[in-house]
Amino acid sequence: MEAEILYGVLEILLSVKLFVLGPRLVLVIREYHVTLVANSDAEISMKSMVFQENVQISTSSSSTV
């Protein structure tokens, strides 16, 4: 009888744990993502590409000897 009571209490505690820790985990992950985005310097560190004019680039795969 005592084992059944302990098993029932354990089931209730596990359910409560699920409802408490589940949303908390979601909130922590969202907060972490926000800090990553806020601290991201990808936009600042991106350098603009400079294209040179009048540069000849061969696109032919055949080589002339």
SULTA-V527888 format. One record per pair of residues at least 12 apart in sequence whose C-alpha atoms are under 6 Angstrom apart, sorted by the first residue. I is the first residue (numbers start at 1). J is the second residue. D is the distance in Angstrom with one decimal. If there is no record, write none. Layout:
# SULTA-V527888
<<I;J;D> <I;J;D>>
This chain:
# SULTA-V527888
none
